[in-house]
Amino acid sequence: LPGHFPCPPKARRRGRPRHLEVPGEDLAHVHHHLDDPMEHDHARLVVVGGGDVAVEAALALAERPGTQVTLCHRGEQFDRAKPALQTRLAESSALTVLRRAEIDAIGDPEVVVRTPDGPRTVAADKVFVLIGNDLPTDLLAASGIRVQTHRGEPAVRM
């Protein structure tokens, strides 16, 4: 379409990280991105999310020496993750996966997770909340750029 430009992949990953809005999310050991898995050897880690970024981070962290990784996803399936990541996750025995699990609170050093079997406390030296980002639509609108989403994929109109 004239005047219609797909949003570049890097731009889709920018913006303000989404938050869980639970007690303890503002603690120093809670992060909304993962820079380098090698910085977290020999740690108890909780990754929250069900998309590509969360699954890839959990798998990368689980490969590090001495890590104990728990991946918490509110859904039953990881259908927002790429099929190749879903396959790697299904084949991995290096991490614990909690499905239909929602975070109730983050403490130091544990996370309280609501599961279908009741509340569960998971030890966590660090927590990675990787549930996506919100586009800076106000900034884009002030710049004269309209953003529409189609199936979750941003498209930019100028």
N, C-alpha and C positions, 0 to 999 in steps of 0.2 A: 504494500500500500504506500502511496506517496506520503511523505512526512511521517512514516512509521518506522522506528528503528528498534530492533530487538536490543534489550538491555545487555551490555557485555557481562559475561559471567562474574568478573571481579566486582562489578558494581552491585550485583545481586547479593554479594556476601558482605557488603558494607552496611552501614547504618547503625542504629542503636540496638544492642543485644536485648533480646526479650528476657524477661525475668519471671521467676516462678511466683513471686509475691508471697513468700513464706518466711516465717521467723528464721533469722540467722543467715539469710542470703547475703547480707552485707558484711559478713565476717571475712577476715583477711585471707583465709584459705579457700574461698569460693571464687572461681574464675569463670569468665564467659568466653574464653578462647584458650587454645592449647598451642604454645609456641614450639616447644621441643620436648618430645617424649623422654629423651635421655635425661632431662632434669628431674625425673620423678622415679628413678630406680629405688627399689626397696621401700615402697610406700603403699599405703592402703588408699585406693582411689575410687571415687564414685563419679560416673559419667551419666548425665541426665540428657535424654533426647532419643529420637528414633530416626533421624535423617542421616544423610551421608556424613556430615561433619561429626556427629556424635558416634556413629558406628565406626568410622575410620579412626577417630581418636581412641576409642575403647580398644580396638584391635591393636593399634600401635603401642598403647600403654601396656597392654597385656603381654607384648613381646619383650618388654624390658625386664632385666633381672630383678627378682625379688618382689615384683609388684603383685598386689591383690586387687583386681579390677572388678567392680560391679557396675553393669550397665542397666539403668532404670529407664523403662519406656512405658508411657501410659497406655499404649496400644497393645494389641495382641500380636500383630505382625509388624515387621519393619518395612512396610510397603512404600515409604517415602525414600528409602535408601535404594541405591542402584542394585540391580540383580547380582552383580559380582560381589558387592559388599554383603548382601544377604547370604550368599553362598559361603563366603569366608566366615561370617558370623556363625552360621549353622554348623560349620565344620570345626570351629574353634572350641577347645576344651580349656583354654587358658584364662577364661573369665566367667563370671557369674552373670546371667541375664535374668532380670526381673521384669516380667511382662505384666501389663495392667497394674503398674506400680506408679503411685504418685507420691511426691515428696511432701511430707507434712511439716517438717522442720529440719533445720540444719544446726547442729551443735558442734562443739569442739571436744572430742574428736569423733563424732558420730552423726549419722543422718537417720531420721525417722521416716520410714517408707510405709505408705498404706498399700497393702496388697489384698487380693481376694481372700487370702487366708488370715487376714488381720494385720495389725501393725508389726513392723519388723525394724530392728535397729541394726544399721550397717556401720561398721568402723570406717572412718574416713579421715586420712591426714589431709587430703585435698579433695575438693568437689569441683567438677567441670559441668556447668550448666550450658549445654550446647543445643538450645532449642530454637535457634534462628535469630534473625535480626529484623527490625522494622526499618523500612526505608525512610530517609529524611524527607518525607513528602512536603512538609511546610517549606523547607529550604528550596526544594525543586520547584514548587509552585511559585515562590517569590522570584525565582529565576526565569519564570515564564515557561516552565516545562510541566506538562501534564503527564501523570503516571497512571496507567490503568493496569490491572492485573488480569491475566487470562490463565486459568488453571494454576494460579500461584506464581506464574512467570511474569515479571514486570515487563511492560512494553512502554517505551518512552515516545511521546509525541511532542514535536516542537512547532 
